[in-house]
Amino acid sequence: MTISIDPEVRYDWRPAEIEAIYTLPSPQLLFRAQAVHRAYHRPDAAQGCALLSVKTGGCPEDCAYCPQSALFRTAVARAPLMRVEQASVEVFELVRMIAVARILMPASMARLSAGRLSLSDEAQALCFVAGANSIFIGERLLTTPNPETDRDRSLLNKLGLHLLSPIGGSDVDQPSPAAEAADAAR
């Protein structure tokens, strides 16, 4: 099956198409994900998000299914959160899932969230290459520890990325010199 790099948003993916994308050789999958990512997002920027109102029903995220959302009254019963060990995924599997999600949902924000302390800087970098473009920032994400904000900013700087505002997407940090040079070369 031939997989095109058509960046048009689709809502009619068939399971066979998704499987064909998922089983591509890793270099080809990452190349396609990066091509689609660049069609919709700045390659030198990542969104930084924070949970400010946890367990109060005041979360500002627009998640219709979530009992924490302030925007919706839901019938979902609150349940305890999963332990990190229950949600562990091997790094290359995570990268593959992010790349497939980027190809299938090109205009979406692909967020790295809980459990990033278990990922090396190199693993997180590979996630950004695969199409991740958003991270949760802050010392905790619900009950899971998060990297310190300075560590996140250091990693993003090493990768030539800068933070976008969580609302509206405007620049919070200035692009790194490497990112500015890359933009100039494009």
N, CA, C and O of each residue as an XYZ file, in Angstrom:
744
protein
N       0.851     -1.177      0.000
C       0.000      0.000      0.000
C       0.894      1.237      0.000
O       1.850      1.310      0.773
N       0.596      2.193     -0.847
C       1.356      3.435     -0.904
C       0.752      4.433      0.075
O      -0.463      4.627      0.116
N       1.613      5.056      0.855
C       1.166      6.053      1.825
C       1.665      7.403      1.347
O       2.872      7.604      1.209
N       0.757      8.326      1.095
C       1.173      9.651      0.640
C       1.474     10.538      1.838
O       1.120     10.216      2.972
N       2.135     11.662      1.569
C       2.431     12.635      2.621
C       1.415     13.775      2.541
O       1.696     14.887      2.987
N       0.258     13.508      1.985
C      -0.787     14.516      1.873
C      -1.140     15.025      3.267
O      -1.657     14.268      4.089
N      -0.866     16.309      3.543
C      -1.102     16.821      4.897
C      -2.550     17.229      5.160
O      -2.839     17.810      6.205
N      -3.467     16.937      4.236
C      -4.853     17.325      4.458
C      -5.451     16.544      5.627
O      -5.219     15.343      5.769
N      -6.216     17.234      6.450
C      -6.851     16.600      7.596
C      -7.927     15.642      7.091
O      -8.769     16.007      6.271
N      -7.883     14.418      7.594
C      -8.861     13.398      7.220
C      -9.535     12.865      8.478
O      -8.962     12.887      9.568
N     -10.749     12.391      8.305
C     -11.492     11.785      9.407
C     -11.983     10.390      9.030
O     -12.818      9.812      9.725
N     -11.464      9.855      7.934
C     -11.972      8.585      7.415
C     -10.888      7.518      7.288
O     -10.925      6.705      6.364
N      -9.927      7.515      8.205
C      -8.843      6.529      8.145
C      -9.409      5.124      8.333
O     -10.203      4.878      9.241
N      -8.994      4.217      7.472
C      -9.377      2.812      7.595
C      -8.306      2.073      8.394
O      -7.132      2.436      8.329
N      -8.694      1.041      9.148
C      -7.707      0.294      9.932
C      -6.517     -0.194      9.111
O      -5.387     -0.160      9.599
N      -6.738     -0.646      7.882
C      -5.634     -1.129      7.045
C      -4.650      0.006      6.717
O      -3.444     -0.224      6.638
N      -5.164      1.226      6.527
C      -4.284      2.370      6.272
C      -3.450      2.707      7.511
O      -2.256      2.985      7.410
N      -4.088      2.679      8.662
C      -3.379      2.981      9.911
C      -2.307      1.925     10.165
O      -1.185      2.258     10.548
N      -2.641      0.674      9.956
C      -1.649     -0.393     10.150
C      -0.488     -0.248      9.175
O       0.662     -0.477      9.549
N      -0.770      0.129      7.927
C       0.300      0.319      6.947
C       1.240      1.447      7.368
O       2.453      1.355      7.176
N       0.679      2.503      7.940
C       1.513      3.609      8.433
C       2.318      3.138      9.636
O       3.524      3.376      9.713
N       1.654      2.473     10.571
C       2.298      2.035     11.810
C       3.468      1.079     11.552
O       4.455      1.095     12.287
N       3.360      0.263     10.530
C       4.390     -0.750     10.271
C       5.473     -0.283      9.297
O       6.325     -1.079      8.902
N       5.456      0.982      8.908
C       6.539      1.500      8.065
C       7.872      1.349      8.791
O       7.906      1.373     10.021
N       8.977      1.192      8.045
C      10.285      1.224      8.707
C      10.438      2.559      9.455
O       9.988      3.598      8.971
N      11.067      2.525     10.624
C      11.159      3.711     11.484
C      11.656      4.964     10.762
O      11.035      6.016     10.910
N      12.752      4.906      9.981
C      13.191      6.144      9.316
C      12.134      6.722      8.375
O      11.959      7.939      8.313
N      11.435      5.865      7.648
C      10.396      6.336      6.733
C       9.216      6.912      7.509
O       8.664      7.943      7.125
N       8.826      6.251      8.603
C       7.724      6.735      9.432
C       8.054      8.106     10.013
O       7.226      9.015      9.959
N       9.254      8.264     10.567
C       9.644      9.548     11.158
C       9.741     10.645     10.103
O       9.361     11.786     10.365
N      10.245     10.314      8.914
C      10.320     11.306      7.837
C       8.923     11.792      7.463
O       8.696     12.995      7.334
N       8.003     10.873      7.292
C       6.637     11.259      6.918
C       5.963     12.073      8.020
O       5.279     13.059      7.746
N       6.163     11.652      9.266
C       5.577     12.390     10.385
C       6.148     13.802     10.445
O       5.408     14.757     10.680
N       7.449     13.945     10.235
C       8.077     15.260     10.280
C       7.591     16.139      9.119
O       7.384     17.339      9.301
N       7.409     15.557      7.938
C       6.903     16.322      6.788
C       5.493     16.843      7.064
O       5.187     18.000      6.778
N       4.642     15.989      7.617
C       3.272     16.404      7.949
C       3.302     17.443      9.072
O       2.577     18.437      9.022
N       4.139     17.211     10.080
C       4.259     18.156     11.199
C       4.615     19.552     10.683
O       4.011     20.538     11.105
N       5.575     19.640      9.789
C       6.021     20.939      9.274
C       4.961     21.628      8.413
O       4.990     22.848      8.253
N       4.039     20.862      7.867
C       2.957     21.461      7.080
C       1.951     22.191      7.971
O       1.237     23.076      7.500
N       1.891     21.827      9.256
C       0.898     22.399     10.164
C       1.466     23.172     11.340
O       0.759     23.981     11.940
N       2.728     22.942     11.686
C       3.282     23.520     12.912
C       4.681     24.071     12.677
O       5.396     23.626     11.779
N       5.054     25.034     13.487
C       6.421     25.561     13.445
C       7.378     24.487     13.932
O       7.156     23.913     14.998
N       8.431     24.201     13.188
C       9.355     23.151     13.612
C      10.242     23.555     14.782
O      10.924     22.704     15.353
N      10.248     24.825     15.149
C      11.134     25.302     16.218
C      10.372     25.692     17.484
O      10.889     26.444     18.310
N       9.144     25.185     17.642
C       8.340     25.612     18.778
C       7.595     24.433     19.393
O       7.248     23.468     18.712
N       7.361     24.537     20.691
C       6.562     23.551     21.423
C       5.659     24.293     22.386
O       6.034     25.331     22.931
N       4.479     23.760     22.591
C       3.540     24.363     23.524
C       3.848     23.865     24.926
O       4.079     22.672     25.121
N       3.856     24.756     25.899
C       4.019     24.374     27.300
C       2.699     24.539     28.010
O       2.099     25.613     27.962
N       2.232     23.490     28.672
C       0.943     23.520     29.366
C       1.144     23.187     30.833
O       2.104     22.509     31.199
N       0.240     23.663     31.666
C       0.294     23.373     33.096
C      -1.114     23.139     33.607
O      -2.062     23.784     33.158
N      -1.248     22.213     34.550
C      -2.524     22.009     35.227
C      -2.554     22.945     36.420
O      -1.726     22.839     37.325
N      -3.510     23.861     36.418
C      -3.569     24.849     37.479
C      -4.668     24.576     38.486
O      -4.598     25.053     39.619
N      -5.675     23.820     38.098
C      -6.812     23.591     38.975
C      -7.173     22.109     38.945
O      -8.140     21.711     38.296
N      -6.392     21.302     39.648
C      -6.567     19.861     39.607
C      -7.487     19.409     40.736
O      -7.406     19.912     41.856
N      -8.353     18.466     40.432
C      -9.278     17.846     41.388
C     -10.268     18.844     41.984
O     -10.755     18.645     43.097
N     -10.564     19.898     41.259
C     -11.555     20.864     41.733
C     -12.728     20.965     40.784
O     -13.702     21.664     41.065
N     -12.640     20.256     39.636
C     -13.657     20.415     38.614
C     -13.488     21.727     37.886
O     -14.408     22.175     37.202
N     -12.324     22.358     38.019
C     -12.094     23.657     37.404
C     -11.037     23.649     36.324
O     -10.527     24.708     35.960
N     -10.694     22.486     35.802
C      -9.664     22.414     34.760
C     -10.156     23.133     33.503
O     -11.293     22.913     33.083
N      -9.319     23.995     32.886
C      -9.750     24.751     31.720
C      -9.695     23.978     30.406
O     -10.163     24.484     29.386
N      -9.130     22.751     30.400
C      -9.061     21.978     29.154
C     -10.464     21.636     28.673
O     -11.378     21.476     29.481
N     -10.634     21.525     27.375
C     -11.922     21.279     26.746
C     -12.103     19.784     26.489
O     -12.189     19.367     25.334
N     -12.162     18.973     27.544
C     -12.285     17.522     27.422
C     -13.681     17.104     27.861
O     -13.946     17.014     29.060
N     -14.566     16.849     26.925
C     -15.959     16.553     27.244
C     -16.126     15.298     28.087
O     -17.133     15.158     28.781
N     -15.161     14.379     28.043
C     -15.263     13.127     28.761
C     -14.736     13.199     30.193
O     -14.957     12.274     30.975
N     -14.051     14.272     30.545
C     -13.303     14.321     31.795
C     -14.110     14.952     32.923
O     -14.661     16.040     32.757
N     -14.185     14.266     34.091
C     -14.932     14.827     35.209
C     -14.249     16.039     35.839
O     -14.857     16.720     36.664
N     -13.007     16.320     35.471
C     -12.311     17.489     36.012
C     -12.605     18.750     35.209
O     -12.321     19.852     35.679
N     -13.166     18.616     34.012
C     -13.379     19.761     33.145
C     -14.424     20.712     33.700
O     -15.504     20.293     34.118
N     -14.097     21.979     33.699
C     -15.040     22.994     34.154
C     -16.082     23.295     33.079
O     -17.115     23.903     33.360
N     -15.808     22.867     31.854
C     -16.667     23.223     30.730
C     -17.847     22.277     30.538
O     -18.797     22.615     29.831
N     -17.802     21.100     31.154
C     -18.837     20.110     30.914
C     -19.275     19.451     32.207
O     -18.471     19.221     33.110
N     -20.560     19.150     32.280
C     -21.051     18.286     33.356
C     -21.063     16.898     32.748
O     -21.745     16.653     31.753
N     -20.313     15.996     33.344
C     -20.212     14.658     32.768
C     -20.776     13.625     33.726
O     -20.885     13.857     34.930
N     -21.128     12.492     33.167
C     -21.648     11.382     33.959
C     -20.531     10.404     34.317
O     -20.805      9.317     34.826
N     -19.305     10.767     34.065
C     -18.170      9.891     34.330
C     -17.874      9.894     35.822
O     -17.671     10.946     36.429
N     -17.852      8.699     36.401
C     -17.507      8.587     37.823
C     -16.000      8.766     37.976
O     -15.218      8.231     37.190
N     -15.608      9.510     38.978
C     -14.184      9.704     39.219
C     -13.574      8.396     39.688
O     -14.148      7.673     40.502
N     -12.392      8.112     39.150
C     -11.686      6.879     39.502
C     -10.253      7.233     39.840
O      -9.754      8.271     39.405
N      -9.581      6.388     40.609
C      -8.176      6.671     40.904
C      -7.342      6.634     39.625
O      -7.649      5.903     38.684
N      -6.286      7.437     39.615
C      -5.405      7.479     38.454
C      -4.563      6.217     38.381
O      -4.297      5.572     39.395
N      -4.140      5.869     37.151
C      -3.238      4.731     36.972
C      -1.887      5.044     37.591
O      -1.447      6.193     37.617
N      -1.249      4.015     38.080
C       0.133      4.182     38.516
C       1.000      4.222     37.262
O       0.651      3.606     36.255
N       2.107      4.925     37.305
C       2.991      5.066     36.153
C       3.415      3.711     35.622
O       3.500      3.523     34.409
N       3.687      2.752     36.520
C       4.130      1.427     36.079
C       3.079      0.756     35.192
O       3.429     -0.022     34.305
N       1.803      1.047     35.420
C       0.731      0.442     34.635
C       0.667      1.023     33.232
O       0.141      0.382     32.323
N       1.180      2.194     33.046
C       1.068      2.865     31.757
C       2.385      2.888     30.997
O       2.488      3.575     29.981
N       3.384      2.166     31.452
C       4.706      2.202     30.814
C       4.656      1.664     29.393
O       3.995      0.664     29.113
N       5.356      2.336     28.516
C       5.461      1.941     27.116
C       6.937      2.024     26.740
O       7.632      2.957     27.143
N       7.408      1.065     25.979
C       8.791      1.068     25.518
C       9.008      2.292     24.619
O       8.106      2.673     23.873
N      10.181      2.903     24.682
C      10.448      4.187     24.016
C      10.167      4.135     22.519
O       9.514      5.035     21.991
N      10.642      3.108     21.823
C      10.436      3.070     20.380
C       8.961      2.889     20.032
O       8.505      3.372     18.995
N       8.216      2.199     20.885
C       6.771      2.072     20.694
C       6.103      3.438     20.876
O       5.218      3.803     20.103
N       6.523      4.192     21.893
C       5.998      5.533     22.123
C       6.271      6.437     20.926
O       5.374      7.140     20.462
N       7.495      6.424     20.428
C       7.868      7.252     19.276
C       7.035      6.875     18.056
O       6.568      7.748     17.324
N       6.850      5.586     17.840
C       6.045      5.109     16.707
C       4.597      5.590     16.845
O       3.994      6.022     15.863
N       4.031      5.518     18.066
C       2.652      5.981     18.282
C       2.531      7.483     18.018
O       1.553      7.931     17.420
N       3.514      8.255     18.458
C       3.478      9.702     18.230
C       3.546      9.998     16.740
O       2.803     10.846     16.246
N       4.425      9.314     16.017
C       4.551      9.545     14.571
C       3.253      9.204     13.842
O       2.824      9.951     12.962
N       2.634      8.099     14.193
C       1.364      7.716     13.562
C       0.284      8.742     13.899
O      -0.487      9.142     13.026
N       0.226      9.170     15.166
C      -0.763     10.189     15.554
C      -0.537     11.480     14.773
O      -1.504     12.117     14.355
N       0.703     11.876     14.570
C       0.993     13.104     13.828
C       0.495     12.983     12.386
O      -0.082     13.928     11.849
N       0.714     11.834     11.764
C       0.271     11.643     10.379
C      -1.248     11.612     10.300
O      -1.826     12.210      9.392
N      -1.906     10.929     11.229
C      -3.364     10.807     11.202
C      -4.078     12.087     11.620
O      -5.175     12.372     11.140
N      -3.460     12.858     12.515
C      -4.091     14.073     13.044
C      -3.114     15.237     12.911
O      -2.595     15.723     13.915
N      -2.858     15.686     11.690
C      -1.766     16.633     11.457
C      -1.911     17.990     12.127
O      -0.902     18.624     12.434
N      -3.118     18.453     12.362
C      -3.288     19.785     12.935
C      -3.333     19.772     14.464
O      -3.378     20.837     15.081
N      -3.321     18.596     15.084
C      -3.453     18.500     16.539
C      -2.145     18.815     17.255
O      -1.064     18.788     16.666
N      -2.280     19.113     18.541
C      -1.110     19.231     19.408
C      -0.876     17.840     19.987
O      -1.786     17.249     20.569
N       0.323     17.319     19.834
C       0.687     16.006     20.374
C       1.510     16.247     21.629
O       2.669     16.652     21.543
N       0.926     16.003     22.786
C       1.516     16.400     24.063
C       2.193     15.237     24.780
O       1.616     14.160     24.926
N       3.416     15.471     25.219
C       4.099     14.558     26.142
C       3.688     14.980     27.538
O       3.783     16.157     27.887
N       3.231     14.026     28.340
C       2.750     14.429     29.665
C       3.353     13.558     30.747
O       4.576     13.473     30.851
N       2.539     12.916     31.547
C       3.015     12.186     32.725
C       4.010     11.099     32.343
O       3.889     10.452     31.303
N       4.990     10.919     33.210
C       5.966      9.865     32.999
C       7.221     10.288     32.271
O       8.073      9.450     31.977
N       7.358     11.584     31.971
C       8.552     12.022     31.235
C       9.835     11.875     32.034
O      10.916     11.842     31.447
N       9.748     11.784     33.360
C      10.960     11.576     34.161
C      11.620     10.246     33.823
O      12.825     10.082     34.011
N      10.832      9.293     33.323
C      11.390      7.994     32.959
C      12.010      8.005     31.559
O      12.619      7.018     31.148
N      11.863      9.100     30.831
C      12.431      9.211     29.481
C      13.736      9.995     29.518
O      13.825     11.033     30.174
N      14.731      9.503     28.823
C      15.986     10.250     28.702
C      15.750     11.478     27.820
O      14.739     11.570     27.124
N      16.690     12.411     27.860
C      16.600     13.569     26.967
C      16.582     13.106     25.514
O      15.873     13.678     24.685
N      17.362     12.072     25.207
C      17.407     11.560     23.828
C      16.055     10.975     23.413
O      15.620     11.165     22.278
N      15.391     10.267     24.328
C      14.072      9.704     24.017
C      13.057     10.823     23.790
O      12.245     10.748     22.867
N      13.100     11.859     24.632
C      12.180     12.984     24.446
C      12.476     13.704     23.130
O      11.555     14.150     22.445
N      13.757     13.819     22.776
C      14.116     14.448     21.505
C      13.526     13.664     20.342
O      12.999     14.254     19.399
N      13.611     12.343     20.403
C      13.045     11.510     19.348
C      11.527     11.672     19.279
O      10.950     11.616     18.193
N      10.878     11.870     20.420
C       9.432     12.132     20.426
C       9.107     13.434     19.694
O       8.113     13.505     18.970
N       9.936     14.462     19.876
C       9.717     15.728     19.157
C       9.959     15.542     17.661
O       9.229     16.112     16.850
N      10.960     14.762     17.279
C      11.198     14.475     15.854
C       9.993     13.747     15.266
O       9.621     13.986     14.118
N       9.381     12.854     16.055
C       8.227     12.090     15.585
C       6.964     12.931     15.452
O       6.006     12.504     14.808
N       6.947     14.129     16.053
C       5.788     14.994     15.893
C       5.195     15.537     17.168
O       4.224     16.291     17.107
N       5.743     15.185     18.339
C       5.254     15.798     19.578
C       5.571     17.292     19.527
O       6.632     17.689     19.047
N       4.660     18.106     20.017
C       4.901     19.552     19.993
C       4.265     20.265     21.185
O       3.941     21.451     21.113
N       4.093     19.531     22.274
C       3.515     20.111     23.475
C       3.972     19.285     24.669
O       4.082     18.062     24.579
N       4.240     19.959     25.793
C       4.619     19.262     27.019
C       3.911     19.910     28.196
O       3.604     21.102     28.178
N       3.656     19.102     29.223
C       3.172     19.656     30.481
C       4.370     20.148     31.261
O       5.377     19.449     31.376
N       4.262     21.354     31.800
C       5.343     21.958     32.572
C       4.837     22.159     33.999
O       3.688     22.543     34.216
N       5.680     21.903     34.931
C       5.330     22.050     36.339
C       5.839     20.849     37.108
O       6.143     19.812     36.519
N       5.932     20.984     38.417
C       6.575     19.944     39.216
C       5.776     18.643     39.295
O       6.356     17.584     39.532
N       4.455     18.701     39.101
C       3.628     17.490     39.141
C       2.557     17.580     38.068
O       2.094     18.664     37.714
N       2.177     16.425     37.563
C       1.030     16.317     36.677
C       0.076     15.354     37.374
O       0.272     14.139     37.359
N      -0.948     15.917     37.978
C      -1.849     15.179     38.858
C      -1.026     14.534     39.969
O      -0.593     15.236     40.883
N      -0.795     13.220     39.921
C      -0.030     12.570     40.989
C       1.367     12.147     40.537
O       2.097     11.519     41.304
N       1.744     12.481     39.310
C       3.013     12.032     38.758
C       4.025     13.167     38.745
O       3.726     14.252     38.247
N       5.217     12.936     39.282
C       6.259     13.976     39.222
C       6.632     14.288     37.773
O       6.596     13.412     36.908
N       6.982     15.518     37.529
C       7.375     16.010     36.209
C       8.799     16.545     36.305
O       9.266     16.852     37.402
N       9.500     16.663     35.171
C      10.810     17.327     35.222
C      10.649     18.772     35.701
O       9.606     19.392     35.494
N      11.671     19.286     36.329
C      11.663     20.689     36.751
C      11.584     21.578     35.510
O      12.089     21.219     34.447
N      10.951     22.730     35.652
C      10.769     23.643     34.522
C      12.106     24.035     33.903
O      12.218     24.113     32.679
N      13.119     24.283     34.726
C      14.435     24.647     34.188
C      15.022     23.519     33.348
O      15.672     23.773     32.334
N      14.796     22.273     33.766
C      15.295     21.132     32.988
C      14.585     21.063     31.633
O      15.213     20.808     30.606
N      13.253     21.295     31.644
C      12.509     21.308     30.381
C      13.014     22.410     29.453
O      13.233     22.182     28.263
N      13.194     23.592     30.005
C      13.676     24.709     29.176
C      15.069     24.418     28.627
O      15.370     24.774     27.488
N      15.922     23.775     29.424
C      17.262     23.408     28.971
C      17.184     22.403     27.817
O      17.892     22.542     26.820
N      16.328     21.398     27.955
C      16.168     20.412     26.889
C      15.638     21.066     25.621
O      16.166     20.835     24.533
N      14.600     21.881     25.758
C      14.045     22.554     24.574
C      15.099     23.428     23.910
O      15.182     23.479     22.683
N      15.897     24.110     24.709
C      16.961     24.948     24.156
C      17.984     24.108     23.388
O      18.410     24.489     22.298
N      18.381     22.955     23.963
C      19.323     22.064     23.269
C      18.768     21.608     21.931
O      19.515     21.416     20.972
N      17.451     21.435     21.872
C      16.799     20.979     20.643
C      16.484     22.121     19.679
O      15.975     21.887     18.583
N      16.785     23.361     20.086
C      16.483     24.509     19.239
C      15.008     24.851     19.220
O      14.528     25.473     18.273
N      14.271     24.448     20.266
C      12.838     24.723     20.372
C      12.598     25.808     21.407
O      13.394     25.975     22.332
N      11.512     26.540     21.257
C      11.101     27.501     22.279
C       9.632     27.282     22.578
O       8.907     26.689     21.779
N       9.198     27.762     23.729
C       7.824     27.550     24.173
C       6.855     28.522     23.523
O       7.162     29.696     23.315
N       5.689     28.005     23.212
C       4.558     28.812     22.790
C       3.660     29.017     23.993
O       3.712     28.238     24.945
N       2.850     30.038     23.964
C       1.863     30.254     25.008
C       0.848     29.126     24.961
O       0.484     28.685     23.871
N       0.371     28.637     26.120
C      -0.642     27.593     26.097
C      -1.973     28.076     25.521
O      -2.814     27.261     25.144
N      -2.167     29.373     25.452
C      -3.400     29.920     24.883
C      -3.018     30.833     23.724
O      -2.305     31.819     23.911
N      -3.487     30.508     22.553
C      -3.265     31.360     21.401
C      -2.022     31.055     20.602
O      -1.914     31.494     19.457
N      -1.076     30.316     21.161
C       0.090     29.904     20.401
C       1.127     30.978     20.147
O       2.031     30.763     19.341
N       1.033     32.143     20.810
C       2.043     33.172     20.582
C       3.322     32.799     21.314
O       3.293     32.031     22.275
N       4.444     33.345     20.860
C       5.738     32.999     21.432
C       5.857     33.483     22.866
O       5.507     34.622     23.178
N       6.353     32.610     23.738
C       6.663     32.968     25.111
C       8.160     33.217     25.214
O       8.598     34.270     25.677
N       8.931     32.240     24.779
C      10.381     32.375     24.743
C      10.785     32.755     23.325
O      10.094     32.423     22.362
N      11.870     33.428     23.210
C      12.381     33.752     21.884
C      13.035     32.517     21.285
O      13.588     31.700     22.020
N      12.983     32.359     19.950
C      13.648     31.218     19.335
C      15.139     31.243     19.646
O      15.746     32.304     19.797
N      15.712     30.042     19.738
C      17.145     29.947     19.957
C      17.868     30.423     18.697
O      17.272     30.418     17.620
N      19.147     30.836     18.802
C      19.901     31.232     17.604
C      19.921     30.134     16.556
O      19.870     30.425     15.361
N      19.996     28.861     16.983
C      19.993     27.756     16.028
C      18.678     27.688     15.263
O      18.667     27.436     14.058
N      17.566     27.915     15.967
C      16.252     27.895     15.316
C      16.113     29.073     14.358
O      15.569     28.923     13.264
N      16.604     30.248     14.763
C      16.550     31.412     13.869
C      17.386     31.173     12.620
O      16.969     31.538     11.521
N      18.574     30.557     12.773
C      19.420     30.255     11.617
C      18.743     29.251     10.691
O      18.818     29.367      9.467
N      18.075     28.254     11.297
C      17.366     27.255     10.487
C      16.225     27.896      9.728
O      16.002     27.574      8.561
N      15.481     28.821     10.385
C      14.412     29.535      9.688
C      14.948     30.348      8.523
O      14.347     30.371      7.449
N      16.071     31.013      8.732
C      16.671     31.828      7.686
C      17.116     30.988      6.513
O      17.079     31.447      5.372
N      17.538     29.758      6.776
C      18.002     28.871      5.705
C      16.849     28.307      4.895
O      17.058     27.860      3.768
N      15.612     28.316      5.449
C      14.455     27.756      4.734
C      13.995     28.664      3.651
O      13.034     28.350      2.949
